[in-house]
Amino acid sequence: MLAATSVVRSASLHGYPELARQLGLDANALMRSVGLSPRCLDDPETPINVVAVRDLLELSARTAQVEDFGLQLARDRRLANLGPISIVLREEPTARQALDTLSRYLRLLNASLLTRIEDARDVVIIREEFLLDGGVPVRQSIELAVGVMFRILQELLGPQWRPRRVCFSHRAPANSSSHRALFGAHLEFNSSFNGIVCAARDLQMRLPTADSGMAPYARRFLDQTLSRTGNNTGQAARQLVAALLPGGRCTADQVAQHLAMDRRTLYRHLKADGETFSSLMQAVRSEFALRQIRDGDHPMAELAELLGFSGASAFAFWFRRRFGCTVSALRKNGQTSTVRILPSTDPLPDPVTGLHPLA
């Protein structure tokens, strides 16, 4: 049986067969090739392998020779595709409160998708990232996730609503016309994050209340489902490491504090999962490094900052030690999915900087 963190609702592929046919693809054959049964789409609540979904989106984009397959899949998404969560969201008084509610229940939809909402003066930043092992492509999944978030906000705030900015950490496509048609003109590729920047005042506007009377029942059902999934400290710690890494702000003490426990308790939970804080941080760094090198064009200094290193030389030293080659060599080769990660004997990060002593 798949772990809860490895599955996503089959509703994540809503509209896939139709889009595949429009692009001349055999949807059933492609699904079977990644290990998914076409019948899983009969019930939107069917749990399916999140890695298989990622592979299906990337394979479909390559086969159809389109760069925006995930984005096209997002265009017709509606709140209703979220299932019972949509009932609760519609009865929140503001879009900002709806976002907080969505974040609470998001792991019921996809536990591998990390969504963080940050308030920064007059804007609200919605960051989205996938936590999947290995240096394999996730561009289509990212564009689908950001596109779905945009459609949710647009349905709540009205079709005229536009964000301040939509950001992607990967490089721009050869033709970004479909991105501009969906999101508007304010696009940023090779960004430091994936997500949406909104005007705070837009999200504080009062929403028309649905008042279906079903929200309390839906919320009770969601809370019960959430409690049955249990609290996976290792997964939560991994998400926090991914969120805190940029700028070198990630330490075991900080992660433990966010999880309302002390550092020793965090270590104990990680040990039970066969992990250490060092191995966890190394794994997240390695995954993000390979992804940024494959999909983006960030200079070394920006890569170092995104991964929490003090500078480009520290990042370069770590990278060669971790992968046995230089960043430039890997970029030239382009085979990030087959790169071999060397065994790490590095000690735990420095408790103040969060960096390994060798970095």
Sequence and secondary structure as in RCSB ss.txt:
>XXXX:A:sequence
MLAATSVVRSASLHGYPELARQLGLDANALMRSVGLSPRCLDDPETPINVVAVRDLLELSARTAQVEDFGLQLAR
DRRLANLGPISIVLREEPTARQALDTLSRYLRLLNASLLTRIEDARDVVIIREEFLLDGGVPVRQSIELAVGVMF
RILQELLGPQWRPRRVCFSHRAPANSSSHRALFGAHLEFNSSFNGIVCAARDLQMRLPTADSGMAPYARRFLDQT
LSRTGNNTGQAARQLVAALLPGGRCTADQVAQHLAMDRRTLYRHLKADGETFSSLMQAVRSEFALRQIRDGDHPM
AELAELLGFSGASAFAFWFRRRFGCTVSALRKNGQTSTVRILPSTDPLPDPVTGLHPLA
>XXXX:A:secstr
   GGGEEEGGGGTTHHHHHHHTT  HHHHHHHTT  GGGGGSTT EEEHHHHHHHHHHHHHHHT S HHHHHHT
T  GGGGTHHHHHHHTSSBHHHHHHHHHHHHHHHBTTEEEEEEEETTEEEEEEEE  SSS   HHHHHHHHHHHH
HHHHHHH TT   SEEE SS   S  HHHHHHH S EESS SS EEEEEHHHHTSB      S HHHHHHHHHHH
HHHH   HHHHHHHHHHHHTTTT   HHHHHHHTTS HHHHHHHHHHTT  HHHHHHHHHHHHHHHHHHH    H
HHHHHHTT SSHHHHHHHHHHHHSS HHHHHHH  GGG            TTT   TT 
